[in-house]
Amino acid sequence: VQLVESGGGLVQPGGSLGLSCVTSGSKFMFDVMGWYRQAPGKEREMVATITRGANRDYADSVRGRFTISRGNALNTVHLQMNGRKAEDTAVYFCKSSGTYAKYQYEYWGQGTQVTVAS
């Protein structure tokens, strides 16, 4: 299973940017997909997650500014980021997790850099 993120780049403060995560090699729907980020010198943190039933959860720091959604294709997920702030600068990772046939799984993408600067 491979997760590939896209859409990172440079955005000005207050601007908008969208990220996408596409999965290959999976034949079942992941229980949970999400976005995490890691800023320089900081630990990786959850940004947003979405379950198979479309239940969403957001970090307090992004709630109201970011929106996570599942794509039409199997196991794709998007993150729309509005009102960007300098503290949103980080490498953003896509993650999938859950249980399948009694086995727990967790997959990560390689990450995409997002930089907020004027």
C-alpha positions as CSV (number, residue, x, y, z in Angstrom):
1,V,0.0,0.0,0.0
2,Q,1.3,3.4,-0.9
3,L,0.0,6.8,0.0
4,V,1.2,9.8,-2.1
5,E,0.5,13.4,-1.1
6,S,0.4,16.3,-3.5
7,G,-0.5,20.0,-3.4
8,G,2.1,21.4,-1.1
9,G,3.9,24.6,-1.8
10,L,4.3,28.2,-0.8
11,V,1.2,30.3,0.2
12,Q,0.9,33.8,1.6
13,P,-0.6,34.3,5.0
14,G,-4.3,34.3,4.8
15,G,-4.2,32.4,1.6
16,S,-5.7,29.0,0.7
17,L,-4.1,25.7,-0.4
18,G,-5.4,22.2,-0.9
19,L,-3.7,18.9,-0.3
20,S,-4.6,15.6,-1.8
21,C,-3.6,12.0,-0.8
22,V,-4.0,9.2,-3.3
23,T,-3.6,5.5,-2.3
24,S,-2.5,2.7,-4.4
25,G,-2.4,-1.0,-3.6
26,S,-5.4,-1.1,-1.4
27,K,-8.5,-3.2,-2.0
28,F,-10.6,-2.2,1.0
29,M,-11.8,1.1,2.4
30,F,-9.6,2.4,5.2
31,D,-11.3,2.9,8.5
32,V,-9.7,6.3,9.2
33,M,-7.7,8.6,7.0
34,G,-6.1,11.8,8.2
35,W,-3.6,14.5,7.9
36,Y,-0.7,15.1,10.3
37,R,2.0,17.7,10.2
38,Q,5.4,18.2,11.6
39,A,7.1,21.5,12.0
40,P,10.9,21.9,12.4
41,G,11.9,21.0,15.9
42,K,8.4,19.9,16.9
43,E,6.6,16.5,17.2
44,R,4.2,15.3,14.6
45,E,0.7,16.3,15.4
46,M,-2.8,15.4,14.2
47,V,-4.4,18.0,11.9
48,A,-7.6,16.4,10.8
49,T,-9.1,12.9,10.5
50,I,-12.1,11.4,8.8
51,T,-13.7,8.0,9.4
52,R,-15.3,5.6,7.0
53,G,-18.6,7.1,8.2
54,A,-17.4,10.6,7.4
55,N,-17.0,11.6,11.1
56,R,-14.4,14.4,11.2
57,D,-12.1,15.6,13.9
58,Y,-9.8,18.6,13.8
59,A,-7.0,20.0,15.9
60,D,-8.1,23.1,17.8
61,S,-5.5,25.1,16.0
62,V,-7.1,24.5,12.6
63,R,-10.8,24.0,13.4
64,G,-12.9,26.4,11.3
65,R,-10.0,27.0,8.8
66,F,-9.3,23.5,7.4
67,T,-11.7,21.0,6.0
68,I,-11.0,17.4,5.4
69,S,-13.0,15.3,3.0
70,R,-12.8,11.9,1.2
71,G,-12.5,11.9,-2.5
72,N,-14.6,9.9,-4.9
73,A,-11.9,7.4,-5.6
74,L,-11.3,4.7,-3.0
75,N,-9.1,5.9,-0.2
76,T,-8.4,9.4,-1.4
77,V,-8.5,12.3,1.1
78,H,-8.3,16.0,0.7
79,L,-7.5,18.8,3.0
80,Q,-8.6,22.3,2.1
81,M,-6.7,24.9,4.1
82,N,-7.9,28.4,4.3
83,G,-6.8,31.4,6.3
84,R,-3.2,30.1,6.4
85,K,-1.0,31.2,9.3
86,A,2.8,31.2,9.6
87,E,2.5,28.5,12.2
88,D,0.9,26.2,9.7
89,T,4.3,25.8,8.0
90,A,5.2,22.2,8.2
91,V,5.6,18.9,6.4
92,Y,2.1,17.5,6.0
93,F,1.6,13.7,6.0
94,C,-1.3,11.5,5.0
95,K,-2.1,8.6,7.2
96,S,-4.5,5.7,7.0
97,S,-5.3,3.3,9.8
98,G,-7.8,0.8,11.1
99,T,-8.4,-2.9,11.5
100,Y,-8.9,-5.4,8.7
101,A,-9.4,-9.1,9.2
102,K,-8.4,-8.7,12.9
103,Y,-5.1,-7.1,11.9
104,Q,-4.4,-3.5,12.7
105,Y,-2.8,-1.4,10.0
106,E,-1.2,2.0,9.6
107,Y,0.2,3.5,6.5
108,W,2.0,6.9,6.0
109,G,2.8,8.9,3.0
110,Q,6.2,10.6,2.5
111,G,4.9,14.0,3.2
112,T,4.6,17.3,1.4
113,Q,6.1,20.6,2.4
114,V,3.7,23.5,3.1
115,T,5.2,26.9,3.7
116,V,3.3,30.0,4.7
117,A,5.3,33.2,4.1
118,S,4.8,36.6,2.5
